[in-house]
Amino acid sequence: MQDVPLRVALIGMGTVGTGVARILTDQAERIARRAGRPIEIRRVVVQHVEKSRSVALPNGLITDDLEAVYADKDIDIVLHLVGGLEPARTIMLRLLESGKDVVTANKALLCEHGDEVFRRARELGRTVAYEAAVAGGIPIIAAIGQSMAANQITSIQAIINGTSNFILTEMHEKARPYADVLAEAQRLGYAEADPTMDVDGTDAAQKLVLLSQLAFGTKVPVTAFQRTGIDKLELPDLRNATEFGYRVKLLATARLIQGQLEMHVQPTLVKANQPLAKTSGAFNMVELTGDAVGRLWYSGAGAGEMPTASAVVADLIDMAVGRAQLTFSRLDIWREHAPLPLLPATEVRRRFYLRFNVEDRPHVLADIADILGRHNISIASVIQKEAESAAIPGGPVTVPLVIMTHESTEGAMRDADAELERLKSIRPPRVRIPVAS
């Protein structure tokens, strides 16, 4: 073991930064043994120096002087643990230009500016490691970039937002409405005060962009593919999915289809006996399919203080022993390629779950079946419940009608939707959810 310590700085002392500091201080001997040298925290940059911390650090480490980190030539590596796009992007570039290698957990930054960040790092001979940016403690970046290097990955299907998975699990298992479970997720710390990016699918979409960049060498903007969140899901659809033998999950999908890249993030019916369907609570799971190895599953805590801190420290150790530098400079990761064309959303093929609220009278099912049939959408099964009440007082009695289709295209389904919208026998709500293949 070398006697000369590896000197690091932390920028950001929020949830993840606190976990990193705790590991580096509480497990200093273990980390030094695995890194081949002691790791010394030289500076911790925060916005509010006077704020109390749940981890004890030596006096004088905490500062609000970011310029001192850029100027300190003794700092070898910086742990970049700030979120958002700015000033995070500017901080990252200045760290690289000041001669620092960087470990980051900022998925939004890499999703939006990863090509710029990685290109600048290579120009300067620096290294950026980012295992913690996707799926918390699950080592999925290393799995795709290194462990599956002998394969062409052909498919990624993933549950990569713990907040949404927790909410769906509670709704399914305890029959609790979305709003109630969201409030509990916020109380438990699974959801932010503003949960929009988690529940509308943005967080999962950003992570899917990073995984797809690694697996397929193509950067696809979040705005270029279908993205739907869980915030409009209702309990009847989760119950109906169970009757058909499925669970509803917020599924992030990217796969090769005849030389094109299919991508989408949507609530999706997943067969109940599949590992993805069995992933519950705030856990994440990533299913990878390689042309040589077949299907693999990676599961674990996808967020939180210690799981994410674990990934950050693992990257730090990889830098200490030189593995990260070799990987970054030599492997074909995040370089410029001729991009794969994106499969148009209208050409995506899958089955669909449809729920209608229809008038309880003859020929309604025949009208719906006729519209679906004229768009080459075949019905696989139907569930119709008995009437419970009128849609409005004095109005016609309505009944829920649930249809599972055979495989069709998104485009055919959209065209059928436009005709179904004009059927006077169908009353709101009308629900359509894709089924995983």
Buried (B, 14 or more C-beta within 10 A) or exposed (E): EEEEBBBBBBBBBEBBBBBBBBBBBEEBEEBBEBBEBBBBBBBBBBEEEEEEBEBEBEEEBBBEEBEBBBEBEEBBBBBBBBEEEEEBBEBBBBBBBBBBBBBBBBBBBBBBBBBBBBEBBBEBEBBBBBBBBBBBBBBBBBBBBEBBEEBEBBBBBBBBBBBBBBBBBBBBEEEBEBEEBBEBBBEEEBBEEEBEBBBBBBBBBBBBBBBBBBBBBBBBEBEEBBBBBBBEBBEBBBEBBBEBEBBBBBBBBBBBEEEBBBBBBBBBBBBEEBEBBBBBEBBBBBBBBBEEEEEBBBBBBBBBBBBBBBBBBBBBBBBBBEBBBEBBEEEEBBEEEEEBEBBEBEEBBBBBBBBBBBBBEEEBBEBBBEBBEEBEBEBEEEEBEEEEEEBEEEEBEBBBBBBBBEEBBBBBBEBBBEBBEEBEBBBEEBBBBBBBE
